Amino acid sequence: MDLKIKRLRENAVIPTRSTEGSAGADLYACIDSAVTIAPGELRLIPTGIAIALPDSSVAALLYARSGLGVKHGICLSNGVGVIDSDYRGEVCVGLCNVSDKPYTIEPGERIAQMVISPVIIPDFIECDELGDTARGEGGFGSTGRK
């Protein structure tokens, strides 16, 4: 599959996969100067690129970079970003700082990873019965701790 990518700014970096086995491609901060994210703060960081997914059978999912999350508490503000197949605007990454220390994003820094994933689009059918399972309506924690 080919993924068309358009640079919206001269200093934009095309996504790259760090290794042959990488599921995600790194996205880079396309900013002119460093941006500091204070503890508890949310910031929208542009990547300077737009993408054209081929059709509605795929979506681009944005995930946190594990090093930023584990070492510095920098996570995606919406958990997982979803880029729909018909979106053609700039890919931006919402970041939040859940640590107790400020973190500075540098221009060109890798800020997230993008995974292209298949999408199943169901027909939604309203019904009166869903069918029984062993779990039934058991909610959070209903299957035990271990």
C-alpha positions, 0 to 999 in steps of 0.5 A: 500500500502506498500512502501519499504524504504532502509537506505543508511546510518546508521544515516538515519531516516525512514519517519514518519507521525506525526499524524494519519491524516497527509497526508505527512510523515516527511523526516529527514536531514541525515547529520553529522554536522549542515548546515547553509543556508544563505539568498538566498542560495540553498542547497541540503540536503540528507535524507539517504534513497531510496524508491521503489514505487510500479509502475507508478500509484503513485509518491512521492511528496516532499513539504515544512514543513509549520513551516519551510516555514512560520516561517523561510523562508525555502522552497523547491528550486523547489517548489515541488519535484517529485520522479518518480516510477522508481527512486531508488537513494537517496531522497534528498531535495533541500532547499532555504532560502527566508528570510533575516536571516541564518537558520541552519539545524541540523542533524536529523531535519525534513526538508520536507514532502513526500506525495504518490500520484496517477498519471494519465498517459494520451495518448497525442493527438495532435489536431487542436481544443480544444473546447470552455469554458467560460474562453477561453484563459483568462490568469493570473488574467482573472477571477478577484481578488475576 
